Amino acid sequence: MKATFRGGVHPAHGSKRPTQALATRDFVSDTVQIVMNMNIGAPSKPCVKKGDHVKVGQVIGEPVGFLGLPVHASVSGEVVAVDAIPYLTGDMVQSVTIKNDFQDEWEELHPLGNVEKVDPAQIIPAIKAAGICGMGGASFPTHVKLTIAPGKKCEYVLANGAECETHITCDDRLMQENATRVVDGLRAVMRALNVSQGIIGIEDNKPAAIAAMQKACQGRHGVRVQVMKTKYPQGGEKQLIKVLTGREVPSGGLPIDCGCVVVNVGTCAAIADAIIDGKPVIDRICTVTGAVRSPANLRLRIGTITEDIIGECGGYSTDPGKIFFGGAMTGMCLPNDQLPMAKSTNGIVVFTKEEAVSAEESPCIRCSKCVDACPIGLNPYDMKIFADAEKWDVCKKKHVMDCMLCGACAFICPARRWLTPSFKIAKQKIAEQAKKEAAAK
């Protein structure tokens, strides 16, 4: 039976159609600019200098801190710059710019072989060495997620193939074109954590991906596909866990607190590449759509500049009003098209000027649609009152820290209340306050 969760919305019907049937094709540009802060945690430290020759897969950024990950060159060629650039949040971040020599000269790789035969103790270190973070957009370091704290136990590994965001079809194409690699990665995680149950959750608007994944699961120990109803945010960790296992993540808790680990299908494929081939994360599939002449699913080298990507898709079909990484619900707006894509960039969507116009906020009409839509049962109307009043302590008591910032409440609101931005600010303020209190102790 198809499973689903409480609440949710159905945004942008048809937004996936322009790319859903388009097979992935490669695009390699003449220059990449690889930023050092592609994952949650401290930015990596550049370990190359201008004038150096680098190979594909060579470490160009060394990890810093507990959440740190290495960063690898995605092309071979000459380092033409190591400098700071403004990135998505406006903060300056270190980057390494490489002029591609198109020789694709690789650093020596160290494959571990078949995921069913490799020593399980080698899997998590290999994932860290490959620089793998959440490929679905969260960018949390995968090796940290798979390092289970004492007293906790993982019973389910869930592969997130929901891809519920608007416009994005890269995971759909990955599952159709590389289903076996996705299952290989899932099995690697299961073996690393000594887990016997692995479930791949896919929404029912991806029939070809469902068929491909079901075929790839045949004969593989403990893995199966669960078809889910198409609804946003079906791909949220908490929603996925509830739908696939019936368990609930406790307030303020993590998936492991209910015995689950969730990994995106793109992350699974990257894990398989790291184990089987010894390959670090140097590329990924990205959906490019919206106001471009030729929408596409492209396999891009990490650090490819947005302007070059749009050019590969025939350029803009009209003057762009807004460009963002990710889907329309949770994507990050770009200040310009000179920014490079990162490991977590699953989509580049261009809105026209008409589509980009923000709706004017109106007074709440007390319809309670936001309450009905919230997938985790919060009261957005109530939280908004206290967030706007900057009563952060009350917001915390109203469980704003459990808010996923999925935007379902703002999407369904007939008064076009700016709910999600208010909650994002409240979460930031509460986190800052907690950090100050911890530093004072």
Secondary structure as GFF3:
##gff-version 3
##sequence-region A 1 441
A	DSSP	alpha_helix	17	20	.	.	.	ID=ss1
A	DSSP	beta_strand	25	27	.	.	.	ID=ss2
A	DSSP	beta_strand	31	35	.	.	.	ID=ss3
A	DSSP	beta_strand	45	46	.	.	.	ID=ss4
A	DSSP	beta_strand	53	54	.	.	.	ID=ss5
A	DSSP	beta_strand	59	62	.	.	.	ID=ss6
A	DSSP	beta_strand	71	72	.	.	.	ID=ss7
A	DSSP	beta_strand	77	86	.	.	.	ID=ss8
A	DSSP	beta_strand	92	100	.	.	.	ID=ss9
A	DSSP	three_ten_helix	120	122	.	.	.	ID=ss10
A	DSSP	alpha_helix	123	129	.	.	.	ID=ss11
A	DSSP	alpha_helix	142	145	.	.	.	ID=ss12
A	DSSP	beta_strand	156	161	.	.	.	ID=ss13
A	DSSP	alpha_helix	170	177	.	.	.	ID=ss14
A	DSSP	alpha_helix	179	193	.	.	.	ID=ss15
A	DSSP	beta_strand	197	203	.	.	.	ID=ss16
A	DSSP	alpha_helix	207	217	.	.	.	ID=ss17
A	DSSP	beta_strand	223	228	.	.	.	ID=ss18
A	DSSP	alpha_helix	237	245	.	.	.	ID=ss19
A	DSSP	three_ten_helix	255	258	.	.	.	ID=ss20
A	DSSP	beta_strand	260	264	.	.	.	ID=ss21
A	DSSP	alpha_helix	265	272	.	.	.	ID=ss22
A	DSSP	pi_helix	273	277	.	.	.	ID=ss23
A	DSSP	beta_strand	283	290	.	.	.	ID=ss24
A	DSSP	beta_strand	296	301	.	.	.	ID=ss25
A	DSSP	alpha_helix	306	312	.	.	.	ID=ss26
A	DSSP	beta_strand	320	325	.	.	.	ID=ss27
A	DSSP	beta_strand	332	333	.	.	.	ID=ss28
A	DSSP	beta_strand	347	352	.	.	.	ID=ss29
A	DSSP	alpha_helix	369	373	.	.	.	ID=ss30
A	DSSP	alpha_helix	380	388	.	.	.	ID=ss31
A	DSSP	alpha_helix	392	397	.	.	.	ID=ss32
A	DSSP	three_ten_helix	400	402	.	.	.	ID=ss33
A	DSSP	alpha_helix	408	412	.	.	.	ID=ss34
A	DSSP	alpha_helix	419	440	.	.	.	ID=ss35
###
